[in-house]
Structure formats: structure tokens, C-alpha cells
Amino acid sequence: MAPADPTAPWHDPSWRVSSDNPLQAGLRLQQAWWRQACRGIREAGVLHPPLKLDKPPRSHNPLVVSMLPATVAGFAPNLMWPASIDAYDVAKSELTAGAGIIYEDRLRRNLLSSQPLCFNLFGYLSQVDANALLPWVRLYAARAVSVSRIRLEYSPSVSELGAAPLGGSAFDAFVEYTLPGESKGFIGIETKYHEDLAKGLKIPPEGSAARDKYARETRLRAWLTGAESRLIEHRKNLQFWYNQLLAQRTHELVTDSMGGRLYEEFTEVVVACRQDESAKAVVRTVAAQLAEGHAGTLRFCAIDDVVSTVAGHDDWKREFHERYTDFTPIQDYLEARSPLTSA
């Protein structure tokens, strides 16, 4: 149970959330430390945003150590740089109807969410220096010449696809790069931080239109025979499966002005904590269901490996690492079985 005092120390055991697994508990502790120790914000916030004046108060709205108080105005400090906020403005203006969701309260107050992390990483670079990401892109696309643009919460429109979107999925980040001869490729990115895939998307009911839609689309794309039946058995598979379908459709259906494929190649990359063994396992499971020769189009990358390959921007890298991936300050307060404990 959360303490009644919102200014209780970030490491107070009463802040612990019973449903957290060891990784989630450690990451929550990390963000609580950053709030109090690095940003000097003593008060934690409540779980849910303030309701409109005409709404009755919530019966249960606990304090959460990894939430900012509602008194913190604007997107800073959760969006850590003006460029991250600029990326939000651009992404919001470009949202495709029916796909891509930007949760404003999450960006303002939820320190633990992967969405502000994505804006602080890929959003920052999209506004400041997209080509600084080229060394990382070349890990997956050795022939890449330059990064042409980075988009946040992007999903191709009906006009781009020449078909209706498959669902509400969007790329958390979409990195478009040029190849020799001015052809193009892309890396579709799904970011994860604390999220538990086993508690994510729900399995569509038998016989439902949604279930049939994803099964039919899987049979059309580069998957093993029967992949849809195996993947739908566990809800933890759904997010990465759906994202891979989005990437495949973007690669195969989006055309250039001459009617040919706009993108010659693609890779879908799940960017998550190095210690997130669950995300790694699900990537392996979903990739194993791809058709022969296509397993390499779905990959895992640790967050800090993305940051470390960026050319320059040392202050940004240091501050990002301090907040998200340097767990030294919390070592004395981690539970014994935490994957974040130092070796």
C-alpha cells in the first residue's frame, strides 16, 4: 500500500507495487530516484489524471512513486529536452486517423512509460540530428547512406498503403534511410521499458473479425504455414506479431510515384532494457515463425546500445543514461532477485 505522504523517500518500501515483477520493481525505483534525487521533485503523483470538473471523484486513485504530481505543468521534465517536446508537436500533427495513440498525461506525468522514453531518445534525435543515428542503422542495414527522417507514432495512411490499415498499430519510431541509388529502407521500432507483455493486448475471441483479420494477413505475408495459430496461443506474442505485420505491409504496399515499392528493405527492432529477458524471448518466438530467410527482419536491441552508437551528443547521452540505464544509485534498495543488481 502506498504511503499517505507523497513526499516519502523514493526508496521507502511502502511504495512497492505488489503486481510488479522484479524488473518492473527495479525500473520503478530508478524513476523514483530520478524524480527526487535528480529533478528535486519531492512529491509523487496519483495514478490517474485529474478529472474534469463535472465528473465524480475516483474511488481509487493511489499515489505512485513513479508518477509526477499534477502540479508539474507542461511536458518537462518527463520530456527531458525541448527537442523531445518539439517531436511531440510534430507527431501529434501527423497522427493518422485510427492508428497511433499519444497519451498526453503519460507524456507529462508517467516517468516509467516507454512512450516518453521513445520521445526522449528517437524524438530528440528526430529534431536535432537524425543522421547521428546512422551508425546504429548500419548495424541492421550495412548499405545505408544516410538517415532521411525519423517519425514518431507513425502508421501509413490509407492513401500510402492503397489499402485499409490492418488495425490500430503504429511504429513507436520509424527510421527511414537512403541506400545507394537513392532507394530507401526503414527500421520500425517498438520501445519497451517496464511493460509486461503477458498483461498487454488481449487475444481476440474465436470467430471474431479481428482474429480472422490477423490470421488472414499472416497467411499473405512471409510467415511459416500455421504461424497464426501458434502465435495467437499466448497474449505476450501479440504486440510483436502485429508490429511485424505492420512492417511487412509498409514494406510491400507503400509505393513511390512510379508505382514501385518505396522501400527496398526493412527491419523491425524491439528496443528494450538489456535485462528484459521476457522481451528477448518473445522476439525469438515471433521471429522463429517467420518464413525461411526472413527471421532477421525482427531483432532485439538494448536501449543503451542504441544510445552508445549515436555520434556525438555527449551531454544528451549522459543525461539519458543517468535516467534510464545507469542503475548504480539504486543498488542498495533492489530486491535480491532483481535483474538490475550489479554482477
BADRENDREN-521878 format. One line per 10 residues: number of its first residue (from 1); their letters; for each residue x negated, y, z negated of C-alpha. Coordinates in steps of 0.05 Angstrom, whole numbers, plus 5000, padded with zeros to 4 digits. Each point is the difference from the previous one (the first is absolute). Layout:
<rs>
NUM = A = X Y Z | ... .
</rs>
This chain:
<rs>
1 = MAPADPTAPW = 5000 5000 5000 | 4973 5068 5019 | 4982 5048 4944 | 5047 5057 4983 | 4943 5050 5005 | 4984 5016 5073 | 4932 5026 4979 | 4978 4933 4970 | 4929 4981 5022 | 4995 4966 5068 .
11 = HDPSWRVSSD = 4973 4937 4969 | 5053 4992 4945 | 5023 4927 5004 | 5073 5022 4994 | 4996 5027 5072 | 4993 4929 5028 | 5054 4977 5047 | 5021 4928 4986 | 5013 4983 5073 | 4931 5021 5023 .
21 = NPLQAGLRLQ = 4952 4946 5022 | 4927 5009 4978 | 4980 5038 5063 | 5060 5047 4995 | 4987 5012 4926 | 4928 5019 5014 | 5018 5047 5058 | 5054 5033 4958 | 4947 5011 4946 | 4953 5030 5052 .
31 = QAWWRQACRG = 5052 5051 5023 | 5019 5018 4929 | 4926 5013 4984 | 4994 5044 5063 | 5062 5040 4980 | 4976 5016 4929 | 4924 4998 5005 | 4989 5028 5069 | 5059 5046 5012 | 5014 5020 4928 .
41 = IREAGVLHPP = 5074 4984 5006 | 5018 4976 4930 | 5073 4982 5012 | 5024 4938 5036 | 5064 5004 5041 | 5064 4961 5003 | 5011 4944 5050 | 5056 5032 5039 | 5002 5071 5028 | 5047 5052 4970 .
51 = LKLDKPPRSH = 5071 4992 5023 | 5041 5054 5033 | 5041 5044 4953 | 5066 4966 5018 | 4974 4930 4984 | 5007 4966 4932 | 4934 4986 4963 | 4968 4932 5010 | 5010 4950 4944 | 4929 4974 5007 .
61 = NPLVVSMLPA = 4943 5045 5024 | 4937 4981 4962 | 4935 5037 4995 | 4947 4967 5044 | 4926 5013 4989 | 4985 5002 5075 | 5054 5052 5017 | 4989 5075 5000 | 5050 5043 4962 | 5053 5036 5040 .
71 = TVAGFAPNLM = 4970 5066 4976 | 4942 4989 5049 | 5021 5041 5060 | 4983 4982 5071 | 4962 4942 5029 | 4934 5015 4965 | 4965 4967 4963 | 5030 4934 5024 | 4983 5021 5071 | 4929 5019 4983 .
81 = WPASIDAYDV = 4980 5048 5056 | 5036 5053 5041 | 4986 4957 5062 | 5040 4942 4969 | 5059 5047 4990 | 4992 5025 5072 | 5003 4927 5023 | 5065 4992 4962 | 5029 5061 5036 | 4979 4972 5068 .
91 = AKSELTAGAG = 5026 4930 4985 | 5067 5025 4975 | 5009 5041 5063 | 4985 4939 5044 | 5043 4948 4964 | 5038 4955 5048 | 5073 4991 4985 | 5011 4932 4967 | 4927 4984 4987 | 4948 5026 4951 .
101 = IIYEDRLRRN = 5018 5026 4932 | 4965 5054 4960 | 5020 5002 4927 | 4988 5071 4977 | 5006 4984 4926 | 4950 4943 5009 | 4951 5048 5033 | 5010 5052 4945 | 5000 4957 4937 | 4983 4926 5010 .
111 = LLSSQPLCFN = 4926 4994 4989 | 5001 4925 5011 | 5035 4999 5067 | 4963 4980 5064 | 5035 5055 5039 | 4962 5058 4968 | 4937 4958 5005 | 5011 4994 5075 | 5009 5075 5007 | 4938 5012 4958 .
121 = LFGYLSQVDA = 4960 4954 5044 | 5025 4997 5071 | 5042 5064 4995 | 4940 5040 4976 | 4957 4976 5058 | 5056 5011 5050 | 4998 5075 4985 | 4926 5010 4986 | 4958 4953 5042 | 5034 4941 5034 .
131 = NALLPWVRLY = 4936 4979 5035 | 4966 4990 4933 | 5039 4934 4998 | 4966 4975 5064 | 4948 4957 4964 | 5057 4963 4965 | 5040 4993 5064 | 4940 4968 5034 | 5002 4944 4949 | 5063 4977 5036 .
141 = AARAVSVSRI = 4990 5032 5069 | 4927 4999 5018 | 5011 5036 5066 | 5037 5060 4968 | 4972 5066 5025 | 5039 5049 4956 | 5060 5006 4954 | 5052 5040 5038 | 5051 5008 4944 | 5025 4973 4933 .
151 = RLEYSPSVSE = 5074 4999 4986 | 5036 4986 4934 | 5066 4961 4993 | 5002 4991 5075 | 5046 4954 5038 | 5009 5003 5076 | 5065 5031 5021 | 5052 4968 5045 | 4974 5041 5059 | 4928 4978 4987 .
161 = LGAAPLGGSA = 5019 4926 4993 | 5052 4999 5054 | 5040 4958 4951 | 5033 5006 4932 | 4954 4997 4939 | 4999 4932 4967 | 5015 5029 4931 | 4980 5054 4952 | 4926 4981 4998 | 4948 5053 5013 .
171 = FDAFVEYTLP = 4924 5002 4998 | 4976 5032 4936 | 4945 5027 5043 | 4988 4994 5074 | 4930 5011 5027 | 4996 5010 5075 | 4932 4995 5033 | 4972 5007 5070 | 4962 4946 5038 | 4953 5006 5059 .
181 = GESKGFIGIE = 5037 5020 5062 | 5050 5041 4958 | 5042 4940 4982 | 5025 4997 4928 | 5008 4954 4941 | 5028 5007 4930 | 4994 4975 4929 | 5065 4994 4963 | 4990 5007 4925 | 5041 4975 4941 .
191 = TKYHEDLAKG = 4974 5028 4934 | 5011 4965 4933 | 4978 5020 4930 | 5042 4972 4943 | 5058 4970 5039 | 5018 4927 4988 | 5018 4968 5066 | 5040 4946 4965 | 5048 5054 4975 | 5004 5037 5066 .
201 = LKIPPEGSAA = 5046 4989 5059 | 5057 4951 4992 | 5009 4940 5045 | 5058 5012 5048 | 5058 4951 4989 | 5009 4939 5045 | 5039 5018 5062 | 4992 5075 4990 | 4986 5047 5058 | 4935 5023 4967 .
211 = RDKYARETRL = 4974 4929 4992 | 5017 4982 5072 | 4969 5064 5026 | 4932 4988 4968 | 5001 4926 5020 | 5016 5017 5072 | 4946 5054 5003 | 4948 4952 4971 | 5015 4949 5054 | 4988 5054 5053 .
221 = RAWLTGAESR = 4931 5020 4973 | 4933 4967 4987 | 5018 4952 4944 | 4996 4926 4990 | 5063 4960 5015 | 5045 5000 4939 | 4961 5057 4966 | 5064 5037 4983 | 5027 4941 4960 | 4936 4994 4959 .
231 = LIEHRKNLQF = 4991 5074 4987 | 5070 5012 4976 | 4994 4948 4945 | 4966 5050 4953 | 5019 5074 4992 | 4926 5019 4988 | 4988 4985 5074 | 5053 5047 5027 | 4964 5067 4998 | 4938 4979 5037 .
241 = WYNQLLAQRT = 5040 4957 5049 | 5046 5058 5017 | 4941 5047 5006 | 4965 4953 5048 | 5062 4998 5043 | 5001 5076 5000 | 4927 5001 5023 | 5012 4947 5054 | 5060 5038 5027 | 4962 5065 5000 .
251 = HELVTDSMGG = 4944 4967 5039 | 5044 4965 5050 | 5057 5049 5011 | 4973 5071 4995 | 4980 5023 5070 | 4960 5056 5031 | 5024 5049 5054 | 4987 4948 5054 | 5041 4946 4966 | 4941 4958 4977 .
261 = RLYEEFTEVV = 4983 4983 4928 | 4976 5061 4962 | 4959 4957 4952 | 4949 4950 5025 | 4988 4969 4931 | 5021 5005 4928 | 4986 4975 4929 | 5046 5002 4940 | 4961 5011 4936 | 5025 4993 4928 .
271 = VACRQDESAK = 4961 5049 4957 | 5004 4983 4926 | 4958 4992 4938 | 4940 4954 5006 | 5027 4963 4939 | 5069 4987 5031 | 4995 4926 5012 | 5075 4995 5013 | 4997 5048 5059 | 4940 4964 5028 .
281 = AVVRTVAAQL = 5036 4933 4995 | 5062 5026 5035 | 4958 5030 5056 | 4968 4931 5010 | 5068 4966 4998 | 5032 5046 5052 | 4938 5001 5045 | 4999 4924 4999 | 5068 5001 5034 | 4976 5043 5058 .
291 = AEGHAGTLRF = 4989 4966 5067 | 4931 4973 5017 | 4952 5057 5015 | 5043 5052 4964 | 4983 4988 4926 | 4949 5056 5002 | 5054 5052 5013 | 5020 4997 4927 | 4945 5017 4949 | 4988 5020 4928 .
301 = CAIDDVVSTV = 4955 5058 4979 | 4983 5025 4931 | 5017 5073 4987 | 4930 5017 4979 | 4972 4969 5064 | 5041 5050 5041 | 4975 5059 4959 | 4927 4978 4999 | 4996 4997 5076 | 5027 5071 5010 .
311 = AGHDDWKREF = 4946 5046 5028 | 4986 5059 4953 | 5053 5030 4955 | 4961 4981 4937 | 5041 5042 4951 | 5064 4969 5026 | 4972 4930 4995 | 4976 5012 4929 | 5067 5027 4976 | 5040 4946 5036 .
321 = HERYTDFTPI = 4955 4945 4970 | 5006 5030 4931 | 5075 4997 5002 | 5015 4935 5037 | 4942 4950 4999 | 4950 5016 4945 | 5025 4961 4940 | 4941 5014 4954 | 5037 5048 4953 | 5055 4950 4984 .
331 = QDYLEARSPL = 4958 4938 4987 | 5008 5002 4924 | 5076 5000 5006 | 5012 4946 5052 | 5030 4933 4980 | 4951 4943 5001 | 5029 4968 5063 | 5002 5064 5041 | 4968 4994 5069 | 4974 5071 4990 .
341 = TSA = 4952 4980 4944 | 4927 5009 5018 | 4962 4936 5014 .
</rs>
